[in-house]
Amino acid sequence: MEWDFEAEVWLWKSDASWHFLTVPKEVADEIEDMPMNRGGFGSVRVEVTIGSSTWQTSLFPSKEIGSFVLPLKKPVRGAEGLGVGDVCSVRLRIAE
């Protein structure tokens, strides 16, 4: 399955360097309902495209947020000119 959505870049903690996107609730609900093997901490392997950058990573469930969070690595942020508070278009698919 594949989803397209927009999400805002946010910082894990004010003094941290971990940047994330929050998967929209409706997408998270669809992913949650899919039968699949999960990784550690309930993670889900995905392929992500933002702009011209495509990479594989994992989504992580967050009870605090009530959705999955998507880590946004530094090379992607740099290549796509993204910083905290920026909204980006995301294409997400479950990795094979």
Residue frames as a rotation matrix with the C-alpha (Angstrom) as fourth column:
MET 1
0.575 0.818 0.000 0.00
0.818 -0.575 0.000 0.00
0.000 0.000 -1.000 0.00
GLU 2
-0.600 -0.742 0.299 1.02
0.757 -0.647 -0.088 3.58
0.259 0.173 0.950 -0.57
TRP 3
0.509 0.729 -0.458 -0.07
0.832 -0.553 0.046 6.89
-0.219 -0.405 -0.888 0.93
ASP 4
-0.424 -0.541 0.726 0.56
0.601 -0.768 -0.221 10.55
0.677 0.343 0.651 0.10
PHE 5
0.664 0.614 -0.427 0.22
0.732 -0.417 0.539 13.18
0.153 -0.670 -0.726 2.81
GLU 6
0.124 -0.600 0.790 1.68
-0.057 -0.799 -0.598 16.39
0.991 0.029 -0.133 4.18
ALA 7
0.679 0.023 -0.734 3.39
0.699 0.286 0.655 16.58
0.225 -0.958 0.178 7.55
GLU 8
0.784 -0.369 0.499 5.28
-0.413 -0.911 -0.024 19.12
0.463 -0.187 -0.866 9.63
VAL 9
0.012 -0.883 -0.469 8.88
0.342 0.444 -0.828 18.59
0.940 -0.150 0.307 10.73
TRP 10
0.792 0.218 0.570 9.28
-0.432 -0.459 0.776 18.63
0.431 -0.861 -0.269 14.52
LEU 11
-0.283 -0.959 0.029 12.10
-0.522 0.128 -0.843 18.14
0.804 -0.254 -0.537 16.99
TRP 12
0.011 0.273 -0.962 11.97
0.483 0.841 0.244 15.34
0.876 -0.467 -0.123 19.57
LYS 13
0.493 0.069 -0.867 13.18
0.831 -0.331 0.446 17.55
-0.257 -0.941 -0.220 22.41
SER 14
0.993 0.010 -0.114 14.33
-0.019 -0.968 -0.249 21.14
-0.112 0.250 -0.962 22.37
ASP 15
0.321 -0.946 -0.050 18.00
-0.800 -0.299 0.520 20.19
-0.507 -0.127 -0.853 22.79
ALA 16
0.121 -0.215 0.969 17.94
0.190 0.963 0.190 17.03
-0.974 0.161 0.158 20.64
SER 17
-0.596 -0.352 -0.721 18.86
-0.622 -0.365 0.692 16.52
-0.508 0.862 -0.001 17.01
TRP 18
-0.792 0.376 0.482 16.17
0.491 0.860 0.136 13.91
-0.363 0.344 -0.866 16.26
HIS 19
-0.641 0.591 -0.489 13.70
-0.702 -0.709 0.065 15.29
-0.309 0.385 0.870 13.71
PHE 20
-0.743 0.474 0.472 10.39
0.439 0.878 -0.191 13.56
-0.505 0.066 -0.861 12.98
LEU 21
-0.673 0.730 -0.120 7.17
-0.587 -0.427 0.688 13.73
0.451 0.533 0.716 11.02
THR 22
-0.570 0.591 0.571 3.84
-0.319 0.482 -0.816 12.51
-0.757 -0.647 -0.086 12.42
VAL 23
-0.941 0.327 0.081 1.88
0.244 0.495 0.834 10.14
0.232 0.805 -0.546 10.20
PRO 24
-0.495 0.826 0.268 -1.74
-0.782 -0.558 0.276 11.36
0.378 -0.073 0.923 9.88
LYS 25
-0.449 0.355 0.820 -4.13
-0.652 0.498 -0.572 9.41
-0.611 -0.792 0.008 12.08
GLU 26
0.625 0.772 -0.115 -6.16
-0.635 0.418 -0.650 7.99
-0.454 0.479 0.751 9.18
VAL 27
0.330 -0.621 -0.711 -2.97
-0.640 0.406 -0.652 6.60
0.693 0.671 -0.264 7.56
ALA 28
-0.663 -0.594 0.455 -1.74
-0.722 0.349 -0.597 5.27
0.196 -0.725 -0.661 10.90
ASP 29
0.016 0.766 0.642 -5.06
-0.720 0.455 -0.524 3.50
-0.694 -0.454 0.559 11.43
GLU 30
0.800 0.251 -0.545 -4.79
-0.589 0.503 -0.633 1.78
0.115 0.827 0.550 8.03
ILE 31
-0.116 -0.929 -0.350 -1.21
-0.615 0.344 -0.709 0.69
0.780 0.134 -0.612 8.76
GLU 32
-0.560 -0.053 0.827 -2.19
-0.806 0.265 -0.529 -0.52
-0.191 -0.963 -0.191 12.23
ASP 33
0.388 0.854 0.347 -4.92
-0.678 0.520 -0.520 -2.72
-0.624 -0.033 0.781 10.69
MET 34
0.436 -0.274 -0.857 -2.57
-0.769 0.380 -0.513 -4.39
0.467 0.883 -0.045 8.19
PRO 35
0.947 -0.174 0.269 -1.42
-0.005 0.832 0.555 -7.94
-0.320 -0.527 0.787 8.96
MET 36
0.564 -0.825 -0.050 2.39
-0.202 -0.079 -0.976 -7.82
0.801 0.560 -0.211 9.00
ASN 37
0.364 -0.577 -0.732 5.42
0.896 0.431 0.107 -8.72
0.254 -0.694 0.673 11.01
ARG 38
0.933 -0.051 0.356 6.60
-0.137 -0.966 0.220 -5.87
0.332 -0.254 -0.908 13.19
GLY 39
-0.008 -0.993 -0.117 10.14
0.248 0.111 -0.962 -5.04
0.969 -0.037 0.245 14.19
GLY 40
-0.542 -0.323 -0.775 11.45
0.814 0.028 -0.581 -3.96
0.209 -0.946 0.248 17.57
PHE 41
-0.830 0.261 -0.493 9.26
0.126 -0.774 -0.621 -1.56
-0.543 -0.577 0.609 19.55
GLY 42
0.144 0.959 0.244 6.40
0.507 0.140 -0.851 -2.29
-0.850 0.246 -0.466 17.12
SER 43
-0.331 -0.379 -0.864 8.22
-0.436 -0.751 0.496 -0.63
-0.837 0.541 0.083 14.23
VAL 44
0.652 0.540 0.532 7.07
0.331 0.429 -0.840 -0.93
-0.682 0.724 0.101 10.61
ARG 45
-0.488 -0.863 0.131 9.58
0.444 -0.116 0.889 -0.96
-0.752 0.492 0.440 7.72
VAL 46
0.680 0.730 -0.068 8.72
0.369 -0.421 -0.828 1.63
-0.633 0.539 -0.556 5.07
GLU 47
-0.437 -0.689 0.579 10.06
0.898 -0.294 0.328 3.36
-0.055 0.663 0.747 1.98
VAL 48
0.392 0.508 -0.767 9.69
0.535 -0.804 -0.260 7.14
-0.748 -0.309 -0.587 2.02
THR 49
-0.310 -0.453 0.836 9.94
0.912 -0.391 0.126 9.75
0.270 0.801 0.534 -0.72
ILE 50
0.543 0.343 -0.766 10.16
0.482 -0.875 -0.050 13.48
-0.687 -0.342 -0.640 -0.01
GLY 51
0.485 -0.341 -0.805 11.03
-0.663 -0.744 -0.085 15.61
-0.570 0.575 -0.587 -3.01
SER 52
0.465 -0.404 -0.788 13.87
-0.686 0.398 -0.609 13.89
0.559 0.824 -0.092 -4.86
SER 53
-0.595 -0.702 0.391 14.96
-0.780 0.389 -0.490 11.87
0.192 -0.597 -0.779 -1.79
THR 54
0.608 0.705 -0.365 13.87
-0.561 0.707 0.432 8.24
0.562 -0.058 0.825 -1.35
TRP 55
-0.596 -0.796 0.109 15.07
-0.634 0.382 -0.672 6.02
0.493 -0.470 -0.732 1.49
GLN 56
0.200 0.601 -0.774 14.07
0.191 0.751 0.632 3.10
0.961 -0.275 0.035 3.68
THR 57
-0.735 -0.315 0.601 13.46
-0.503 -0.341 -0.794 3.52
0.455 -0.886 0.092 7.38
SER 58
-0.582 0.585 -0.564 10.97
0.707 0.707 0.004 2.48
0.402 -0.396 -0.826 10.05
LEU 59
-0.009 0.670 0.742 7.86
-0.380 -0.689 0.618 4.05
0.925 -0.276 0.261 11.51
PHE 60
-0.860 -0.257 -0.441 7.61
0.305 0.435 -0.848 3.87
0.409 -0.863 -0.296 15.28
PRO 61
0.189 0.981 -0.040 4.34
0.586 -0.080 0.806 3.83
0.788 -0.176 -0.590 17.21
SER 62
-0.884 -0.382 0.270 3.91
0.036 -0.631 -0.775 6.62
0.466 -0.675 0.571 19.73
LYS 63
-0.193 0.827 -0.527 1.27
0.946 0.299 0.123 6.18
0.260 -0.475 -0.841 22.41
GLU 64
-0.453 -0.072 -0.889 1.88
0.539 -0.816 -0.209 9.78
-0.710 -0.574 0.408 23.47
ILE 65
-0.829 0.082 -0.553 1.02
-0.433 -0.720 0.543 11.12
-0.354 0.690 0.632 20.00
GLY 66
0.070 0.887 0.456 -1.51
-0.196 0.460 -0.866 8.41
-0.978 -0.028 0.207 19.11
SER 67
0.913 0.120 -0.389 0.07
-0.399 0.069 -0.915 7.72
-0.083 0.990 0.111 15.73
PHE 68
0.543 -0.817 0.194 3.30
0.827 0.561 0.045 6.58
-0.145 0.136 0.980 14.11
VAL 69
0.677 -0.442 -0.588 6.32
-0.338 -0.897 0.285 8.86
-0.654 0.006 -0.757 13.93
LEU 70
0.835 -0.399 0.379 8.72
0.532 0.407 -0.743 8.93
0.142 0.821 0.552 11.00
PRO 71
0.288 -0.802 -0.523 12.37
0.398 -0.397 0.827 9.82
-0.871 -0.446 0.205 11.65
LEU 72
0.980 0.008 0.201 13.72
0.181 -0.468 -0.865 12.37
0.087 0.884 -0.460 9.19
LYS 73
0.399 -0.905 -0.148 17.46
0.828 0.286 0.483 11.94
-0.395 -0.315 0.863 8.81
LYS 74
0.196 -0.409 -0.891 19.88
0.090 -0.898 0.432 14.82
-0.977 -0.165 -0.139 8.41
PRO 75
-0.823 -0.542 0.169 20.96
0.222 -0.034 0.974 14.09
-0.522 0.840 0.149 4.78
VAL 76
-0.270 0.814 0.514 17.31
0.942 0.113 0.317 14.20
0.200 0.570 -0.797 3.68
ARG 77
0.562 0.468 -0.683 16.63
0.649 -0.760 0.014 17.41
-0.513 -0.451 -0.731 5.61
GLY 78
-0.207 -0.754 -0.623 19.68
0.023 -0.640 0.768 18.97
-0.978 0.144 0.150 3.98
ALA 79
-0.859 -0.150 0.489 18.91
0.447 0.243 0.861 17.76
-0.248 0.958 -0.142 0.46
GLU 80
-0.153 0.916 0.370 15.30
0.896 -0.029 0.443 18.92
0.416 0.399 -0.817 0.68
GLY 81
-0.704 -0.218 0.675 15.97
0.051 -0.965 -0.258 22.14
0.708 -0.147 0.691 2.65
LEU 82
0.355 0.916 -0.189 13.74
0.193 0.126 0.973 21.11
0.915 -0.382 -0.133 5.57
GLY 83
-0.824 -0.536 0.183 13.85
-0.065 -0.231 -0.971 22.42
0.562 -0.812 0.156 9.10
VAL 84
-0.714 0.554 -0.428 11.65
0.649 0.293 -0.702 22.43
-0.264 -0.779 -0.569 12.18
GLY 85
-0.236 0.752 -0.615 8.19
-0.011 -0.635 -0.772 23.75
-0.972 -0.175 0.158 11.37
ASP 86
-0.648 -0.014 -0.762 8.43
-0.744 -0.204 0.636 23.15
-0.164 0.979 0.121 7.62
VAL 87
0.320 0.783 0.534 5.62
-0.376 0.622 -0.687 21.17
-0.870 0.019 0.493 6.00
CYS 88
-0.665 -0.592 -0.455 6.58
-0.677 0.219 0.703 18.64
-0.317 0.775 -0.546 3.35
SER 89
0.491 0.758 -0.430 4.80
-0.869 0.462 -0.177 16.29
0.065 0.461 0.885 0.97
VAL 90
-0.476 -0.603 0.640 5.44
-0.703 0.698 0.135 12.64
-0.528 -0.386 -0.757 1.80
ARG 91
0.378 0.492 -0.784 4.92
-0.741 0.669 0.063 9.44
0.556 0.557 0.617 -0.18
LEU 92
-0.366 -0.404 0.839 5.00
-0.871 0.466 -0.156 6.43
-0.328 -0.787 -0.522 2.13
ARG 93
0.430 0.512 -0.744 4.79
-0.672 0.731 0.114 2.76
0.602 0.451 0.659 1.32
ILE 94
0.722 -0.154 0.674 5.25
-0.452 0.633 0.629 -0.40
-0.524 -0.759 0.387 3.34
ALA 95
-0.176 -0.886 -0.429 8.64
-0.980 0.114 0.166 -1.94
-0.098 0.450 -0.888 2.47
GLU 96
0.627 0.334 -0.703 8.70
-0.522 0.851 -0.061 -5.41
0.578 0.405 0.708 0.97
